[in-house]
Amino acid sequence: MAPQSEAEVCAAIRSTGACVIEGGGTRRIGLAEGERLITRGLSGVTLYEPGTLTLVAQAGTPLHEIDALLAAENQRLAFEVPDLRGILGRVGESTIGGVVAANASGPRRVASGACRDFCLGVRFVDGRGQVVKNGGRVMKNVTGLDLVKLMAGSHGTLGVLTEVSLKVQPLPETVVTLVVPGCDAPGAVAIMSDMLGQPFDLTGAAWLGGKVMLRLEGFETSLRYRVGRMRARLRCAAEEIWGAEACTPIWCGIRDVEAFNDRGGDVWRVSVKPSEATGLIEAVQPEDVMFDWGGNRLWLLMKEGTDLRAKMTTGHATLVRASDETKRRLGVFHPQSAVLARISAGLRHKFDPDGKFNQGMMG
C-alpha cells in the first residue's frame, strides 16, 4: 500500500489487517509482520516560517529536502539526525516521519535535547482509520495528554504519522572541536563529565579510538574565550579543529557510528549513567566501543549472537544490528517493567484496538 494523501491512509487502514509502516525504510530496527504501508507519497513542506523558526511537513518528506530548505535560510534541525544506513546496510532516503517515529537524536542532544523536544505538533491516523491531531505551531500549545511526545519514539506502534510540526534552530557562526588524545574509558568519562558540568555549553562530547571529542558552537569571540578556559581546566594536550568544513565529518562519523560500518558483529546501543559506563564495558567486553552524550549513550560492537543484557547489571540496551534470528531470540528493545508494560499495552489498545500497527515491533 502506498497512499498519496492522508485520506488514502485512512482508507487503507480501514480496509487492511496487520501492516508494517514504512517511510524511507532506512532506520527501522524492530521486527514486524504484515502488509507494507509506505508513507513516502505524503511528501512536501506545507509551512516554513524562518522568522518564527517553525516548519510543518508531511511525514513522507525526505530529510535531505528539509535540510536543504533550512540551510538556504541559515537554519537547521537542532537534534542532529543520525543516518544509520551505513551500519544497517540500507539504501533509500530517510523521511521526517521516520525520524520522529524513532525519536532519532544525535550528539547535540547533550545541549539541545532530543527530537521529541522540538516536536510542536503531529497529525496521525489511528487503528480505526481516524485522523488525530495534537499540538500546534508554538511551544506552549498542548492541552491534555501530550500525544506529540508520545508519538515521538513510538516506532509506528500507535499510529501512522501524516504530518509533523517542528521547531528549528539558527546555524551557529562557527564551530570548534577539541580533541584530547590518549584517553582510556575512565579518563574519558572524567573529562567529559567535568567539561559538561562547567558553563562551557558543549554541543558534543564523545570518545572513540582513544580520543575525547568536545564540541563548541556559537560566535567566534565567545568560542575562543571558552576554549581558553577549557584548556586551562584540562591541563593536557588538546588539538583545536576550527570551522564547520573540518568539524562536520568528525561529528557525522560519531552521529552515524561510522566506525562500525564495515565490521562484522552485532551492534548494541546502551543508555547508562556515565559513572557506570566503565564498569559496564569491563563486564561485557565488547569488540569495540564508542561513547556519545558524555558517556550516557554507548555504542557497542559485540560478537554475533551475544546476549549483552545477560552480562549487564545496569543500563538499558537496544539491539540495533543483528540477524533476524538473534533479534527474535534476544528481543530488539529492552524488556519493560511490569508496570510500564501494562501502560504500554493500554496505550496501544486505545490507539490501535485491533492490533494493526507494527505488531511485535517493540515486544
C-alpha positions in Angstrom: 0.0 0.0 0.0 1.4 3.4 -1.0 -1.2 6.1 -0.1 -0.7 9.5 -1.6 -2.8 11.5 0.9 -4.0 11.4 4.5 -7.4 10.4 3.3 -5.9 7.5 1.5 -4.1 6.4 4.6 -7.4 6.4 6.5 -9.0 4.3 3.8 -6.1 1.9 3.7 -6.1 1.3 7.4 -9.8 0.7 7.5 -9.5 -1.9 4.7 -6.4 -3.8 5.8 -5.3 -6.0 8.7 -1.8 -6.1 10.1 0.6 -3.7 8.5 4.2 -2.6 8.7 4.6 1.2 8.5 7.5 2.3 6.3 8.8 5.7 5.4 12.1 5.6 3.7 13.0 2.2 5.0 16.3 3.4 6.4 16.1 3.2 10.1 13.6 0.5 11.3 15.4 -1.9 13.6 12.4 -3.8 15.1 10.8 -6.9 13.6 7.1 -6.9 12.5 5.0 -8.7 10.0 2.1 -7.6 7.8 1.4 -5.7 4.6 3.8 -2.7 4.0 2.1 0.7 4.3 4.5 3.1 2.7 4.1 6.8 3.6 6.6 8.3 1.1 3.7 9.6 -1.0 2.8 12.1 1.7 5.6 14.5 0.8 6.1 18.2 1.0 6.7 21.1 3.3 3.4 22.7 3.9 4.6 25.7 6.1 8.0 27.2 6.7 8.4 30.4 8.6 12.1 31.2 9.1 11.3 34.2 11.3 9.5 32.1 13.9 11.8 29.1 13.4 8.8 26.9 12.6 8.4 24.2 9.9 5.5 21.9 9.1 6.0 18.9 6.7 4.1 15.9 5.6 5.5 12.7 7.1 6.9 11.3 3.9 9.1 14.3 3.1 12.7 13.3 2.5 15.0 14.5 5.2 17.5 15.8 2.7 14.9 18.2 1.3 14.2 19.6 4.7 17.9 20.0 5.4 18.4 21.9 2.1 15.4 24.1 2.7 16.7 25.1 6.2 20.3 25.6 5.1 19.1 28.1 2.5 17.9 30.2 5.4 20.9 29.5 7.6 18.9 27.2 9.9 18.9 23.5 10.8 17.2 20.8 12.8 18.7 21.1 16.3 18.7 17.4 17.1 21.3 16.3 14.6 19.5 13.3 13.0 21.6 10.1 12.8 22.0 8.3 9.5 22.2 4.6 10.2 22.2 3.4 6.7 25.9 2.5 7.0 25.7 0.2 10.0 22.3 -1.3 8.9 23.3 -1.8 5.3 20.3 0.1 4.0 19.6 2.3 0.9 16.9 4.8 0.3 16.1 8.2 1.7 15.1 8.9 5.3 11.8 10.7 5.8 10.9 13.2 8.5 8.1 10.9 9.8 10.5 8.1 10.3 12.8 10.5 12.2 10.1 11.5 14.6 8.7 7.9 15.0 12.2 6.8 16.0 12.9 10.0 18.1 16.2 10.0 16.2 18.7 12.2 18.0 22.4 12.7 17.6 25.4 14.1 19.5 23.8 17.6 20.0 21.2 16.1 22.4 23.5 16.8 25.3 22.9 20.5 24.7 19.7 20.9 22.8 17.6 17.9 23.7 16.1 15.1 21.7 13.9 15.1 18.6 10.7 15.0 20.7 11.7 18.2 22.4 11.4 20.0 19.1 8.1 18.5 18.0 5.4 21.1 18.2 2.5 19.1 16.7 1.5 15.9 14.9 -1.2 14.6 12.8 -1.6 10.8 12.6 -4.1 8.1 11.7 -5.1 5.7 14.4 -6.0 2.0 14.1 -9.7 2.9 13.4 -8.7 4.9 10.4 -9.4 8.2 12.1 -7.3 11.3 12.0 -5.9 12.6 15.3 -4.3 16.0 15.7 -2.4 17.2 18.7 -0.2 20.2 19.4 0.3 23.2 17.1 2.9 25.6 15.8 4.2 27.1 19.1 5.9 25.6 22.1 3.1 26.1 24.6 0.1 24.8 22.6 -0.7 21.4 24.2 -3.6 20.7 26.4 -4.5 17.4 27.9 -2.4 14.3 27.0 0.8 15.3 25.1 0.4 13.0 22.1 3.3 14.8 20.4 5.9 13.4 22.7 4.1 10.1 22.9 4.3 9.6 19.2 8.0 10.5 19.1 9.7 7.3 19.7 6.7 5.0 19.4 8.2 3.4 16.3 4.8 3.3 14.5 3.1 1.2 17.1 0.4 3.8 18.0 -0.5 5.3 14.6 0.7 6.4 11.2 2.2 9.8 11.2 1.0 12.0 8.4 2.3 15.5 9.3 4.7 16.9 11.9 5.4 20.4 13.1 8.9 21.2 14.3 10.9 24.0 15.9 14.1 24.7 14.0 17.3 26.4 15.0 19.7 29.0 13.5 23.1 27.8 12.3 26.0 28.9 14.6 28.6 31.4 13.3 31.3 28.8 13.7 32.3 25.6 15.5 35.4 24.2 17.1 36.2 20.7 18.3 38.8 20.0 21.0 40.5 16.6 20.5 42.1 15.1 23.6 44.2 12.1 22.7 45.5 9.2 24.8 42.3 8.7 26.9 41.1 5.3 28.3 37.4 4.9 29.2 37.7 6.1 32.8 39.7 9.1 31.8 37.3 9.9 29.0 34.3 9.8 31.3 36.1 12.0 33.8 37.0 14.6 31.2 33.5 14.7 29.6 31.7 14.8 32.9 33.9 17.6 34.1 33.5 19.7 30.9 29.8 19.1 30.7 29.5 20.2 34.3 31.0 23.6 33.6 29.3 26.6 31.9 31.1 25.9 28.5 27.8 25.0 26.7 29.3 22.0 24.9 27.2 20.7 22.0 29.0 17.4 21.7 31.1 15.1 24.0 32.2 11.8 22.7 35.0 9.2 23.0 36.3 6.8 20.4 39.7 5.5 19.3 41.2 6.7 22.5 40.3 10.3 21.8 37.8 12.6 23.6 36.0 15.0 21.2 34.5 18.1 22.7 32.5 20.5 20.5 31.5 24.1 21.0 29.3 26.2 18.6 28.5 29.9 18.5 30.2 33.2 18.0 33.9 33.0 17.4 34.9 35.5 20.1 32.9 33.5 22.7 34.3 30.2 21.5 37.9 31.4 21.7 37.3 32.6 25.3 35.7 29.3 26.2 38.4 27.2 24.5 41.0 29.0 26.6 39.1 28.3 29.8 38.7 24.6 28.8 42.4 24.3 28.0 43.3 25.7 31.4 41.0 23.2 33.1 42.1 20.2 31.0 45.8 20.7 31.8 46.7 18.3 29.0 47.4 18.5 25.3 44.4 19.1 23.1 44.2 19.8 19.3 41.8 22.5 18.1 39.9 21.9 14.9 38.0 25.0 13.7 35.2 25.6 11.2 32.2 23.6 10.0 34.1 22.2 7.0 36.6 20.5 9.2 34.4 19.6 12.2 31.3 18.3 10.3 33.0 15.0 9.1 34.1 14.3 12.7 30.7 14.6 14.2 28.9 12.9 11.3 31.1 9.9 11.9 30.1 9.9 15.6 26.5 10.6 14.8 26.3 7.8 12.3 28.5 5.3 14.2 30.7 5.0 11.1 33.5 3.2 13.0 31.3 0.0 12.9 30.1 0.3 9.2 32.3 -2.4 7.6 32.9 -4.6 10.6 31.1 -7.9 11.4 29.3 -8.4 14.6 26.1 -7.2 16.4 25.7 -3.5 17.2 24.0 -2.5 20.5 23.0 0.9 21.7 23.1 1.3 25.5 21.8 4.1 27.8 23.7 4.2 31.1 24.8 6.7 33.7 28.2 8.0 32.7 29.6 7.0 36.1 28.6 3.4 35.4 29.8 3.2 31.8 33.3 2.0 32.5 32.1 -0.8 34.8 29.6 -1.9 32.1 32.4 -2.0 29.5 34.5 -4.2 31.8 31.6 -6.5 32.4 30.5 -7.1 28.7 33.9 -7.0 27.0 32.9 -5.6 23.6 34.9 -5.9 20.4 34.8 -2.1 20.2 33.0 0.8 21.9 32.1 4.4 21.3 30.8 6.8 23.9 28.4 9.7 23.0 26.4 12.1 25.0 29.2 12.4 27.5 29.1 8.7 28.3 25.3 8.5 28.6 25.0 6.6 25.3 27.3 3.7 24.4 27.6 2.1 21.0 29.0 -1.5 21.4 30.2 -3.9 18.8 29.7 -7.4 20.1 30.3 -10.9 18.7 27.3 -12.2 16.8 24.6 -13.7 18.9 25.9 -12.4 22.2 23.3 -11.8 24.9 24.5 -8.5 26.1 21.7 -8.0 28.6 22.7 -11.2 30.4 26.0 -9.6 31.1 24.6 -6.2 32.2 23.8 -5.1 35.8 22.8 -1.6 34.8 21.7 0.4 31.8 19.1 0.0 29.0 20.2 -1.9 25.8 18.7 -1.9 22.3 19.9 -4.4 19.7 20.3 -2.2 16.6 22.0 -4.6 14.2 21.9 -8.4 14.2 20.4 -11.3 12.3 16.6 -11.7 12.5 17.2 -14.9 14.4 19.2 -13.1 17.0 16.7 -10.3 17.2 13.8 -12.8 17.7 15.8 -14.7 20.4 17.0 -11.7 22.4 14.5 -9.0 21.5 15.4 -5.7 19.9 14.1 -3.3 22.7 15.0 -3.6 26.3 12.3 -5.5 28.3 9.8 -3.2 30.1 9.0 -3.4 33.7 5.6 -5.0 34.6 4.1 -1.6 35.3 5.4 0.1 32.1 4.3 -2.9 30.0 0.7 -2.6 31.3 0.7 1.2 30.5 2.2 0.5 27.0 -0.4 -2.2 26.3 -3.2 0.1 27.4 -2.0 2.9 25.1 -1.7 0.5 22.2 -5.2 -0.8 22.8 -6.5 2.7 23.0 -5.0 3.9 19.7 -4.9 0.6 17.8 -7.6 -1.7 19.3 -7.4 -4.3 16.5 -3.6 -4.6 16.7 -2.9 -3.5 13.1 0.3 -1.4 13.5 3.8 -2.9 13.6 2.8 -5.8 15.8 5.9 -7.3 17.6 8.0 -4.3 16.8 8.5 -3.3 20.5 7.6 -6.5 22.2 
